[in-house]
């Protein structure tokens, strides 16, 4: 493949053949070696052939092969000529992450660490297909899909500050009627659950501050405890993506696609608009899901630290399509930005960058430069290095336990197989990913956080 390094941390796949725009990969030489090992670059090139794509097809420092489009991919489409594609958003619609700061110091937390993580494990269901204590009938589920965090606020699960500190206030313009009964039945008993795979709940120590002024504004204090929650729309979002992939394949076919997994519908078509409404509804479910988990986490903390205060720093999606305004060739234009395993980077707004189990996570700040460089986007995490099946068959269970013990990390997991899939060795170097975001000015590092207790499905 024709690929060239055009500047430090920037590679280009020049526009050729059926490509409508060039491909741009933001990565260091070290990360690029990992990215080249799978079909990521081929997928960047395929995305560049989609109708109405604007500017460039982008891969972030944590990019790796995904369904149709790379995870760590960003692409923006013209509203008149462009398309919307479930495969370019991801099956876990509004998979995202939130960070809670606390008024608890590490020195006090460590005495109650085991008891607290055990309590959270009891209160927050995790694992494949796990059900919730919050049983919803279909009418109530529709309210969640239509209102998201507004529903959580009305029900007493959220505070006004929680709503304010969630991307888009946690409530997109969704339409529950566009979500299938099958998707609803899969999600009905999953609100307030963590799920499996790379989803986690982590109690962390704010280990290092890089930007004192911004950290103070965000309430990040060195050696204080924070809680990170990473999950999405569970079975509901997965089924919603599957439903619309099938509908788009039936209505528009796959004949002219570089990859059938990039099946799509025009943004301004009836089906395209229906999918956007259904996607937003699934996103609202995910915002509410993370909020209900937060509600239970606060309960657990109150049991052991009666004066505890857990404040939502921010909640941000990293599998989503959004309509945002950009300056394109000197003109303001609203585009449909697909972020698949990529986080919005907006000036003055926090970015939450989770690491893998056992490694650091970061808080960054969005930048003005990201608007022109990356359609206001940056990485969403470390990015996989090894497939789940490879990790399970090649990594060692006792070695993982020893490694976590040496790092003084308590693990609470439903199965060691699931834990092995998410072992630190299965992921890219999060420190390198954060560094490249910072050097490119698509996200400025504020603080590094280190895990003390990890809960996995």
Secondary structure, DSSP 4 states (H G I P E B T S, - for coil): ---EEEETTEEEE---TT-SSEEEEE--HHHHHHHTTSSHHHHHHHHTTSTTB-SEEEEEEEEE--SSS-EEEEEEEETTT-EE-GGGT-SSTT-EEEEEEEEEEHHHHGGGHHHHHHHHHHHS--STTPPPSS---HHHHHHHHHHTHHHHHHTTSS-HHHHHTBGGGG-----GGGS-HHHHHHHTT-TT---STT-EEEEEEEEEES-HHHHHHHT--TTEEEEEEEE--HHHHHHHHHHHHHHHHHHH-STT-SSGGG--EETTSHHHHHHHHHHHHHHHHHHHHHHHHHHHHHHHHHHH-TT--EEEEEEEESEEEEEEEEEETTEEEEEEEEEESEEE--TT-EEEEB--TTS-EEEEE--SHHHHHHSSEEE-BS-BSS-HHHHHHHS-HHHHHHHHHHTT-EEEES-HHHHHHT-GGGB--HHHHHHHHHHHTSSEEEEEEEEEEEEE-
